[in-house]
Amino acid sequence: MASLTYRERAPAVQPAGLLVLHHGRGTDELDLLPLADVLDPQRRLHVVTPRAPLQLQGSPGYHWYVVPRVGHPDPDTFTAAYGVLAAFHDELWERTGIAPGQTILGGFSMGTVMSYALGLGPDRPAPKGLLAFSGFVPAVEGWEPDLSGRTGTRLFIAHGTNDPVIGVQFARRAREVFEAHGFPIEYHESDAVHAIDPVVIGPARAWLEATIE
C-alpha cells in the first residue's frame, strides 16, 4: 500500500464491502474519514480514505489534478492521478480480499470526479456503487467513460443548487446521461452551496445500506 498515503476504519464484523472516499481539493485523507461512522454507523464496511498526490504552490492541502477550467481537468495531472489511484485500488482489493463488485467509490467535489473516473474507466473493474457529492463526470483528453458495460453499478448523486464552485448543471447532465444508459440512480438536489448538505446524509446512508445488501 505504498502508492498513496491513506487512513482507514476497520469494520466491526466480517466486512460486507469496501467504501473508498476520495477528498476534495485542498484537503487531505482526514477530511472525509468522519463520514465513515455517519454513513455506516453499524461498521459493516471497511472504509479507506486516500490522500491525493499533488501539493500545489500557494494552495493548501492536496489535490488530485490541476484545474484549468471546471469540468475539464488538466490531462497530464489527471492521468497521473488516475494511474496512482488505480494502483492504490488494486492494492487495496488484494490486501483486503474485498472484490470490486463489493466496493463503493465515493467522494466530494474533486474526489467525486476521481470516483467517476476510476468507477467508469474502460480499463477499470466496475464497482458496486458510486457515491457522488457535488462533482462531475470529467471531460478530459485521453479518457472516456464506459457507459455501456457497467450499468449494474448503482449511483447516488447529490448536489446543491446554489453551488458557486461546481454548478448544479453538471449533476443534472450526469443524471441525464446515466438514466439514458440505464444505470440505477438516486438523485438529490438541495439549496446547499459547495458542501455535503446534512439533509442528504440520511438518504445516502439508506442507499449505501441497500447497495451492500
Solvent accessible surface area in square Angstrom, and as a share of the most:
residue,aa,sasa,rsa
1,M,62,0.28
2,A,103,0.80
3,S,33,0.21
4,L,15,0.07
5,T,66,0.38
6,Y,56,0.21
7,R,118,0.43
8,E,66,0.30
9,R,22,0.08
10,A,56,0.44
11,P,29,0.18
12,A,66,0.51
13,V,98,0.56
14,Q,157,0.70
15,P,35,0.22
16,A,32,0.24
17,G,1,0.01
18,L,0,0.00
19,L,0,0.00
20,V,1,0.01
21,L,1,0.01
22,H,0,0.00
23,H,3,0.01
24,G,3,0.03
25,R,123,0.45
26,G,22,0.21
27,T,48,0.28
28,D,43,0.22
29,E,9,0.04
30,L,82,0.41
31,D,66,0.34
32,L,11,0.05
33,L,42,0.21
34,P,89,0.56
35,L,21,0.10
36,A,0,0.00
37,D,75,0.39
38,V,61,0.35
39,L,0,0.00
40,D,9,0.05
41,P,75,0.47
42,Q,130,0.58
43,R,85,0.31
44,R,61,0.22
45,L,1,0.00
46,H,23,0.10
47,V,0,0.00
48,V,0,0.00
49,T,2,0.01
50,P,0,0.00
51,R,64,0.23
52,A,2,0.01
53,P,59,0.37
54,L,47,0.23
55,Q,128,0.57
56,L,54,0.27
57,Q,191,0.85
58,G,87,0.84
59,S,44,0.28
60,P,105,0.66
61,G,25,0.24
62,Y,44,0.17
63,H,2,0.01
64,W,0,0.00
65,Y,5,0.02
66,V,57,0.33
67,V,50,0.29
68,P,93,0.58
69,R,152,0.55
70,V,59,0.34
71,G,3,0.03
72,H,64,0.29
73,P,4,0.03
74,D,34,0.18
75,P,49,0.31
76,D,112,0.58
77,T,31,0.18
78,F,3,0.01
79,T,83,0.48
80,A,69,0.54
81,A,1,0.00
82,Y,23,0.09
83,G,39,0.38
84,V,39,0.22
85,L,0,0.00
86,A,13,0.10
87,A,40,0.31
88,F,0,0.00
89,H,4,0.02
90,D,65,0.34
91,E,53,0.24
92,L,1,0.00
93,W,28,0.10
94,E,150,0.67
95,R,110,0.40
96,T,36,0.21
97,G,65,0.63
98,I,10,0.05
99,A,46,0.35
100,P,31,0.20
101,G,45,0.43
102,Q,84,0.37
103,T,0,0.00
104,I,0,0.00
105,L,3,0.01
106,G,0,0.00
107,G,1,0.01
108,F,29,0.12
109,S,9,0.06
110,M,8,0.03
111,G,0,0.00
112,T,0,0.00
113,V,0,0.00
114,M,0,0.00
115,S,2,0.01
116,Y,3,0.01
117,A,0,0.00
118,L,3,0.01
119,G,0,0.00
120,L,0,0.00
121,G,0,0.00
122,P,87,0.55
123,D,101,0.53
124,R,27,0.10
125,P,53,0.33
126,A,42,0.32
127,P,5,0.03
128,K,73,0.31
129,G,0,0.00
130,L,1,0.00
131,L,1,0.00
132,A,2,0.02
133,F,2,0.01
134,S,2,0.01
135,G,5,0.05
136,F,10,0.04
137,V,41,0.24
138,P,6,0.04
139,A,51,0.40
140,V,14,0.08
141,E,141,0.63
142,G,86,0.83
143,W,19,0.07
144,E,130,0.58
145,P,37,0.24
146,D,32,0.17
147,L,29,0.14
148,S,97,0.62
149,G,62,0.59
150,R,18,0.06
151,T,50,0.29
152,G,65,0.62
153,T,2,0.01
154,R,69,0.25
155,L,0,0.00
156,F,0,0.00
157,I,4,0.02
158,A,5,0.04
159,H,6,0.03
160,G,1,0.01
161,T,57,0.33
162,N,85,0.43
163,D,11,0.06
164,P,108,0.68
165,V,62,0.36
166,I,9,0.05
167,G,16,0.15
168,V,16,0.09
169,Q,111,0.49
170,F,53,0.22
171,A,2,0.01
172,R,110,0.40
173,R,146,0.53
174,A,6,0.05
175,R,96,0.35
176,E,100,0.45
177,V,32,0.19
178,F,1,0.01
179,E,89,0.40
180,A,85,0.66
181,H,81,0.36
182,G,52,0.50
183,F,8,0.03
184,P,55,0.35
185,I,43,0.22
186,E,62,0.28
187,Y,35,0.13
188,H,48,0.21
189,E,67,0.30
190,S,21,0.13
191,D,109,0.56
192,A,16,0.12
193,V,85,0.49
194,H,43,0.19
195,A,46,0.36
196,I,39,0.20
197,D,20,0.10
198,P,108,0.68
199,V,101,0.58
200,V,7,0.04
201,I,23,0.12
202,G,33,0.32
203,P,42,0.26
204,A,0,0.00
205,R,76,0.28
206,A,58,0.45
207,W,8,0.03
208,L,2,0.01
209,E,72,0.32
210,A,58,0.45
211,T,1,0.01
212,I,21,0.11
213,E,144,0.65
